[in-house]
Amino acid sequence: MGQASSAHGRPPPTLIHRHSATRSRRSRSQPEAQVHHTRNRPGSGAEGGVEGGGFTVSSPHDPTSDLPDECLAYIFLTLSSGDRKSCSLVCKRWLKVEGQSRQRLSLNAQSELISDIPALFTRFDSVTKLALRCDRRSFSIEDDALVLVSLRCRNLTRLKLRGCRQITDLGITAFAQNCKNLKKLSCGSCDFGTKGLNSVLEHCSLLEELSLKRLRGLNDHVGGAAAVVAFEPISPGQHGAAKSLRSICLKELYNWQVFGPLVVGAKNLRSLKLIKCMGDWDSVLESMVNSNDGLVEIHLERLQVSDMGLSAISNCPKLEILHVVKAPDCSNVGIVSIAEKCKLLRKVHIDGWRTNRIGDEALSALGTNCGNLQELVLIGLNPTASSLEVIASSCRNLERLALCSSETIRDAEILCIASKCVALKKFCIKSCPISDNGLEALAWGCPNLVKIKVKKCREVTHEILEWLRARRESLVVNLDVDEIEEAVDASDAGGGAPPPLEEEEDVSEPPTGMENYHYQALDGVHPPATASSNHRPPATLFRGKLGFLRGRKIAAACALRRWSSANGNGNSSSNTNQ
């Protein structure tokens, strides 16, 4: 027994082998830590480990420690915003790399944000796309905060402002002077006016996209001696954004006169969207086409424009996307002129607003001249089988078709579509007098059809849904004939728009690509005061109050019932006692 162990306390060789095997199994089952048996000699501890009781425990190995910061940042770019926030909490290195590689940032632009701007943009020093949003019930940041942001983010290429009512022309002017690489500006519900916009167009010579919605600063000084200031024209200038502007989107704006020089002066404009803007736009469209005939997309919605304006648009031979929505002064004449000259049209949306001024003549012209048509949306029109047959026969690339609020679209018209539209992939129909027979015809025809949406077609039953699924298993059918939804949708004054066609690109408004990022309170960066998370919309509050009052009413009724029953018992008892 005395020879089984050495004088230094070593175990016998057999025990050493057993201990090594046990250690190997432990290392395979627990890779996060390595346990080493060492002698209890002074200075014999392993470097970088924790020694005690003859064992040394080394810290776990980080697999990403061998990766350069550039590779780690590239990995973070593939993650969602929520996953990136979680990664920033792993360690200080990940926090630093995540902050330095983030290019998109969305902030709650309340007035308290100004105190956190230095710390924020010290951590996020590579931001190129910034969104500042403020609730309408709160005070937004002012000019000094916007100037501080521009000093910290001189490489900013995209800026979105929503509800920043405390920012004036002075703040926008200073921002434009500091951020001259700006390529996209989107402003909504702000109070600055023409001076600030002119400064942006003058200093930001790389500006490509401009989107404006509800700028109240244009209407502050209408009338009196200040009217000259209110109607100062907005112009891209000769050396500013006149050559770089590619897209202009104007929504719900008054004083349309100030935007005429902007639309006309953008020589390389490719996309123009005018939505709910006051004024007569025929003359502006005529002047614009005389200086620029390279437009590719035009969106006119709820606008005072007539066939004269549409005839001017027909002089743009490169036009591919056309939206004419709820323009009551437009008729067959304007659509025919566009169809005959703009033969590259790919997407056409027409909402006739049930005025019956656009019909078979215009649709037949589109079918005859626009063979590249891929998407067609017709709302509030009454086409017949004759025009639909021309479209189905001539437009062999038609992939998406939507028909809404039409009194003439019946089973015969659906049969025509099913037999002629070979390339059709998605079909939407709403508020049309079709029956199950029409949808059955779609199942026998249209070999490439993958999705059908049916809404508010009363003669369509749920039985056809099961039949379609059995007939074509790959076909997705969305059928909605609920009376509740019909009552809700009846509130739409325009007869209701069709369901979205889920196309590859959204042509109604350019995507912003902004990510909502609520930053963590790390390394001295603390978030500003934000609106309460328990905030509910007015409708929810109304329903809550209504339920509260209803509960009080029921409680009062129960109390009165108990009180009356108690009085009744008391009276009966008193009568009995008497």
Residue pairs with C-beta under 8 A, 6 or more apart in sequence:
4 12
5 11
5 12
8 39
10 16
11 19
19 37
23 35
23 37
26 35
27 34
27 35
32 60
33 57
33 58
33 59
33 60
34 57
34 58
35 55
35 56
35 57
36 46
36 49
36 55
36 56
36 58
37 54
37 55
38 44
38 45
38 46
38 51
38 54
38 55
38 56
39 54
40 54
45 51
45 56
46 56
46 58
48 58
48 59
49 56
49 57
49 58
49 59
50 56
50 57
50 58
62 91
64 72
64 94
69 93
69 97
69 100
72 94
72 97
73 97
73 98
73 100
73 101
76 84
76 87
76 97
76 98
76 101
76 102
77 101
79 87
81 515
81 516
81 517
84 98
84 102
84 517
85 517
85 518
85 519
85 520
87 94
87 98
88 94
88 95
88 98
88 99
88 520
88 522
89 95
89 520
89 522
92 523
95 522
95 523
99 123
99 124
99 125
100 124
100 125
100 126
101 126
102 124
102 126
102 127
102 517
103 126
103 127
103 128
103 129
104 127
104 128
104 129
104 130
104 513
104 514
104 515
104 517
105 124
105 127
105 129
105 130
105 131
105 515
105 517
106 130
106 131
106 133
106 514
106 515
106 516
106 517
107 113
107 120
107 130
107 131
107 132
107 133
107 517
108 133
108 134
108 528
108 530
108 531
109 132
109 133
109 134
109 140
109 141
109 145
109 161
109 162
109 163
109 164
110 134
110 135
110 138
110 139
110 140
110 141
110 528
110 529
110 530
110 531
111 138
111 139
111 140
111 141
111 142
111 145
111 166
112 528
112 529
113 141
113 145
113 528
114 141
114 142
114 144
114 145
114 148
115 528
116 525
116 526
116 527
116 528
117 145
117 148
117 149
117 152
118 148
118 152
119 524
119 525
119 526
120 519
120 525
121 127
121 149
121 152
121 153
123 519
123 523
123 525
124 519
125 152
126 155
127 153
127 156
128 153
128 155
128 156
128 157
128 158
129 156
129 157
129 158
129 513
129 514
130 149
130 153
130 156
130 158
130 159
130 160
131 159
131 160
131 162
131 512
131 514
132 140
132 141
132 146
132 149
132 159
132 160
132 161
132 162
132 164
133 160
133 162
133 163
134 140
134 141
134 162
134 163
134 164
134 165
135 163
135 531
136 163
136 189
137 531
138 531
139 166
140 163
140 164
140 165
140 166
140 167
141 164
141 166
141 167
142 166
142 167
142 171
143 166
143 167
143 168
143 170
143 171
143 174
144 171
146 164
146 167
146 171
146 172
146 174
146 175
147 171
147 174
147 175
147 178
149 175
150 156
150 174
150 175
150 178
150 179
151 178
153 179
154 178
154 179
154 181
155 181
156 179
156 181
156 182
157 181
157 182
157 183
157 184
158 182
158 183
158 184
158 185
158 186
158 512
158 513
158 514
159 175
159 179
159 182
159 184
159 185
159 186
160 186
160 187
160 512
160 514
161 167
161 186
161 187
161 188
161 190
162 188
162 189
163 188
163 189
163 190
164 190
165 189
165 190
165 191
165 216
166 191
167 190
167 191
167 192
168 191
168 192
168 196
168 217
169 192
169 193
169 195
169 196
169 199
169 217
170 196
171 192
171 196
172 192
172 196
172 197
172 199
172 200
173 195
173 196
173 199
175 200
176 182
176 196
176 199
176 200
176 202
176 203
176 204
177 199
177 203
179 204
180 203
180 204
180 205
180 206
181 204
181 206
182 200
182 204
182 206
182 207
183 204
183 206
183 207
183 208
183 209
184 207
184 208
184 209
184 210
184 211
185 200
185 204
185 207
185 209
185 210
185 211
186 209
186 210
186 211
186 212
186 512
187 211
187 212
187 213
187 215
188 211
188 212
188 213
188 214
188 251
189 213
189 214
189 216
190 215
190 216
190 217
191 215
191 216
191 217
191 220
192 215
192 217
193 215
193 217
193 218
193 220
193 230
193 232
194 217
194 218
194 229
194 230
194 232
194 233
194 234
194 258
195 232
196 217
197 212
197 234
198 232
198 234
198 235
198 237
200 207
200 241
201 207
201 234
201 235
201 236
201 237
201 240
201 241
201 262
202 237
202 239
202 240
202 241
203 240
204 240
204 241
205 239
205 240
205 241
205 244
206 241
206 244
207 240
207 241
207 244
207 245
208 244
208 245
208 246
208 247
209 245
209 246
209 247
209 249
209 510
210 241
210 245
210 247
210 248
210 249
211 247
211 248
211 249
211 251
211 509
211 510
212 249
212 250
212 251
212 253
213 249
213 250
213 251
213 252
213 253
214 251
214 252
214 253
215 253
218 230
218 253
218 254
218 255
218 258
219 230
219 254
219 255
220 230
221 227
221 229
221 230
222 230
222 255
230 255
231 255
231 257
231 258
232 258
233 257
233 258
233 260
233 261
233 262
234 258
234 259
234 261
234 262
235 261
235 262
235 265
236 242
236 245
236 262
236 265
236 266
237 265
241 266
242 265
242 266
242 267
243 267
243 268
244 268
245 266
245 268
245 269
246 268
246 269
246 270
246 271
247 269
247 270
247 271
247 272
247 273
247 510
248 262
248 263
248 266
248 269
248 271
248 272
248 273
249 271
249 273
249 275
249 509
249 510
250 259
250 273
250 274
250 275
250 277
251 273
251 275
251 276
251 277
252 275
252 276
252 277
253 259
253 277
253 278
254 277
254 278
255 278
256 277
256 278
256 279
256 280
256 281
256 284
257 279
259 277
259 284
260 283
260 284
260 287
263 269
263 272
263 284
263 288
264 284
264 287
264 288
264 291
265 291
266 292
267 291
267 292
268 292
268 294
269 288
269 292
269 294
269 295
270 294
270 295
270 296
270 297
271 295
271 296
271 297
271 298
271 299
272 288
272 295
272 297
272 298
272 299
273 297
273 298
273 299
273 301
273 509
274 281
274 299
274 300
274 301
274 303
275 299
275 301
275 302
275 303
276 301
276 302
276 303
277 303
278 304
279 304
280 304
280 305
281 300
281 303
281 304
281 305
281 309
282 305
282 306
282 308
282 309
282 312
285 305
285 309
285 312
285 313
286 308
286 309
286 312
288 312
289 295
289 312
289 313
289 315
289 316
293 315
293 316
293 317
293 318
294 316
294 318
295 313
295 316
295 318
295 319
296 318
296 319
296 320
296 321
297 319
297 320
297 321
297 322
297 507
298 313
298 316
298 319
298 321
298 322
298 323
299 321
299 323
299 325
299 507
299 508
300 309
300 323
300 324
300 325
300 327
301 323
301 325
301 326
301 327
302 325
302 326
302 327
303 327
304 329
305 327
305 329
305 330
306 329
306 330
306 334
307 329
307 330
307 331
307 333
307 334
307 337
308 334
309 334
310 324
310 330
310 333
310 334
310 335
310 337
310 338
311 333
311 334
311 337
313 319
313 322
313 338
313 342
314 337
314 338
314 340
314 341
314 342
315 341
316 342
317 341
317 342
317 343
317 344
318 344
319 338
319 342
319 344
319 345
320 344
320 345
320 346
320 347
321 345
321 346
321 347
321 348
321 507
322 338
322 342
322 345
322 347
322 348
322 349
323 348
323 349
323 507
324 330
324 334
324 335
324 349
324 350
324 351
325 349
325 350
325 351
325 379
326 351
326 353
326 494
327 353
328 353
328 355
328 357
330 357
330 358
331 357
331 358
331 362
332 357
332 358
332 359
332 361
332 362
335 350
335 358
335 362
335 365
335 366
336 361
336 362
336 365
338 345
339 345
339 362
339 365
339 366
339 368
339 369
339 370
340 365
340 369
342 370
343 369
343 370
343 371
343 372
344 370
344 372
345 366
345 370
345 372
345 373
346 372
346 373
346 374
346 375
347 373
347 374
347 375
347 376
347 507
348 366
348 370
348 373
348 375
348 376
348 377
349 377
349 379
350 358
350 362
350 377
350 378
350 379
350 381
351 379
351 380
351 494
351 497
352 358
352 378
352 379
352 380
352 381
353 380
353 494
353 495
354 380
354 405
354 495
355 380
356 382
358 381
359 381
359 382
359 383
359 387
360 383
360 384
360 386
360 387
361 387
363 378
363 381
363 383
363 387
363 388
363 390
363 391
364 386
364 387
364 390
364 391
366 373
366 376
366 391
367 373
367 387
367 390
367 391
367 392
367 393
367 394
367 395
368 390
368 394
370 395
371 394
371 395
371 396
371 397
372 395
372 397
373 391
373 395
373 397
373 398
374 397
374 398
374 399
374 400
375 398
375 399
375 400
375 401
375 501
375 503
376 391
376 395
376 398
376 400
376 401
376 402
377 401
377 402
377 404
377 498
377 501
378 402
378 403
378 404
378 406
379 402
379 404
379 405
379 494
379 495
379 497
379 498
380 404
380 405
380 406
380 494
380 495
381 406
382 406
382 407
382 408
383 406
383 408
383 409
383 413
384 408
384 413
385 412
385 413
385 416
388 413
388 416
388 417
389 416
389 420
391 398
392 398
392 416
392 417
392 419
392 420
392 421
393 420
396 422
396 423
397 423
398 421
398 423
398 424
399 423
399 424
399 425
399 426
399 448
400 424
400 425
400 426
400 427
400 501
400 503
401 417
401 421
401 424
401 426
401 427
401 428
402 427
402 428
402 429
402 430
402 498
402 499
402 501
403 409
403 428
403 429
403 430
403 432
403 498
404 428
404 429
404 430
404 431
404 432
404 495
404 496
404 497
404 498
405 430
405 431
405 432
405 495
405 496
406 431
406 432
407 432
407 433
409 429
409 432
409 433
409 434
410 432
410 433
410 434
410 438
411 434
411 435
411 437
411 438
411 441
413 438
414 429
414 434
414 438
414 439
414 441
414 442
415 438
415 441
417 424
417 427
417 442
417 445
417 446
418 441
418 442
418 444
418 445
418 446
419 441
419 445
421 445
421 446
422 446
422 447
422 448
423 448
424 446
424 448
424 449
425 448
425 449
425 450
425 451
426 449
426 450
426 451
426 452
426 453
426 501
426 502
427 442
427 446
427 449
427 451
427 452
427 453
428 452
428 453
428 454
428 455
428 498
428 499
428 501
429 453
429 454
429 455
429 457
429 498
430 453
430 454
430 455
430 456
430 457
430 496
430 498
430 499
431 455
431 456
431 457
431 495
431 496
432 457
433 457
433 458
433 459
434 457
434 459
434 460
435 459
435 460
436 459
436 460
436 461
436 463
436 464
436 467
439 452
439 454
439 460
439 464
439 468
440 464
440 467
440 468
442 449
442 452
443 467
443 468
443 471
443 472
443 475
449 472
449 475
450 474
450 475
450 476
451 475
451 476
451 477
451 478
451 502
452 468
452 475
452 476
452 477
452 478
453 478
453 498
453 499
454 460
454 477
454 478
454 479
454 480
454 481
455 480
455 481
455 485
455 489
455 498
455 499
456 480
456 481
456 485
456 486
456 489
456 496
457 481
458 481
460 479
460 481
461 481
462 479
462 481
464 479
465 477
465 479
468 475
468 477
469 475
469 477
478 499
489 496
518 527
519 525
519 527
521 527
536 544
